[in-house]
């Protein structure tokens, strides 16, 4: 068997009105493609390919101008390629894969599933997150960096590099902050450098 579908210019709110239930993502699907076909291997679950282009939507409180993604599922592996999220907070890109086991009851996790995900973000406006930050001081700056997540879901290895231009915390200002975070085996290590107009 093989199933193909195309969607253009669909407002998800219209669908939610029809089904009588809303979900955590809203927006206009500018274009979407879906392909489901029988897997040639022994697994009873199909191969699934989807390409989607969202515009002017939100995921919970996160509003975005554009969300694009290509995803492929085959033999218990969910592959993400060319993820692009354009928001008023900044831009995020990502790709990678995660092992997921499907069953008649949906997605099943046992903690041993492997993953390899990479994300980059650019010019994220820190001031937009002030209400979420725990220290209560006004914080500003534009943050750019990368996050790599590998290993297992239960015990991932996370490496993140960040660079903040024109950072400010309350009345303390600097030219740039650079940092690296490494999380592995429940241990967090970090290394920072701060550049001011007087030097490092």
N, C-alpha and C positions, 0 to 999 in steps of 0.2 A: 504494500500500500504506500501511497504518497499523498500528502495533503499540502497544498500551497495557499497562501492568503496574502492579500495586500490591503493596506489601510491608508487613506489619505485624508488629511484635514478633519480629524475626528476630535471633538472636545470630550474628554473623559467624563465631564459633569453630565453630559447627555446620557451616557451609558449608566452612570450611577443613579440617575433619576429613573431610568427604566427598570433596573434590577432592584431598586429600593435599598441599596447599600453603597456606602462610599469607602474608599481605601485611602492609604496614606500618601498616594501620589496623585496629583492633578496636573492638568495641562492639555495642550493641543498636540495630538499626534500628527505632525506634518506628513510623515511617511513612515510606514512600517512594513516589513516583509517577514513572513513566517513560512518555514518549510519543515514538515515532519514526515519522516520516511522510515520504513522498516530497517532495522539494523541487520546487517549481514552476519554478525557474530552470534554467539549462543545466547546473549542476554535478551530477555523479552522486551526490554524497553527501547524505544525508538531513538533515532538521531534527530536532534532538534537544532535548527538554525534560525536565528532571528536577527534582524537589523531594525533599529528604531531611531527615530529622530523626533524628539519632543521640543516644543517651543512654549515659552511663557507659562511655566508651571511651578509647582512646588512639591517638595517632599517634606511633609510635616511643616516646620517653620522655615525650612530652607527654600528660598525662592531662587529660581534659575531662569535665565534667558533662553538657554539651549542645552539639551542633553542628547548626546548621540552615543550609541553603543552597538557593537556587533558581538553576539554571544553564540556559542556552539556547545551542545551537550552530546557526549557519546561515551559509552563504556565507563560510566561512573565518573566522568571528568567534565566539569563545567569550565569552559574556556572563554575568557573575556578579552576582546581585542578592540583597540581604538575607542576606549571610553573617553569622552570629552564632556566636561561639565562646565558651563560658562555661567557664573553667578555674579551678582553685584558685590560679593565678597572677594572674588578672585576667580582664577581658572584652575581646573583640576583635570589631569589626564591620567589614564591608567590602563594596565593590561595584566594578564597573568592567568592562572588557573587554580581551581580548587576541586578536590575529589569529593563528590557527593553521591550517596547511595539512594536511589529511588526505590520506593516500595508502593504497594497498593494504598498505603496510608500517607504517602507523601515523601518528603525528604527525611532521611534518617541520619543522625549524627551519633558517633560513639567516641569521638575525641581523637581517634587515631588517623583521621583523614589528613592527607598531605595538602599543602598549598604553596603557591609561589606567586605572590602578587607584588606589583610595583606601581607606585603612584607618584606623580609630580604635581606640584601646585605653584602658582605664580601670582605675585602681587596680592596676596590675601590681606585684607585690611583688618588689622588687629582691633582697631577701635570698635568694630561692629560686634566684638565678642566681650566687651567690657561687663555686660550684665551676667556673663557666665564665669568670669574669672574670680578666683577665691580671695584675692588679696584686697579688693575694694579700692584700689588706686586706678586712676585713669591711665590707660595704656594705649599707645599709638605705634604705628609703624607698618611697613609693608613686608610681608613674609613670603619668601620663596624657598622651596626645598623639595626633598624627595623622601619617600618611605618605601622600604622593602620589607616584606613579610614572607618568611620561609619556614619550613618545618612542618609541624603538625598543628592542628587546631587547638589541641589541649596544651601544647607547650611550644608556642611559636618563637622564632628568632626574629626580632624587629630591629632594623637599623634605620635611623632617620637623620638626615642632615638638614639644617635650616640656616637661613641667612635673612636677617631683618634689617632693612634700610630705614634710616631715620627713626630708630626706636626711642620711645619715651615712656617713663613710668613715673607718674605723679610729676615732680619737678626735676627729675633726673633725665637728661637727654644725652644721646650718643650719636655717632655717625653710622655705626654698623655693629651688629652682633652676629657672630657665627658660632654654630654649635653642632655637636654630633651626639646622638643618643643611641645606645646599644642595650637591648633587652634580651637576655638569654638565661635559661635555667632559673627564672624568677629573680634575676639580679639586673639592676638598672645601672649602667655606667654612662657618664656624660662628660663632655669636654667643651668649654666655652672660651671665646675670646671676644673682648669688647674694644671697639675702636672709637675713640673720641677725637675731638678737634685738636687735642693736645698729644695724641698718639695712642698706642695700645695700652 
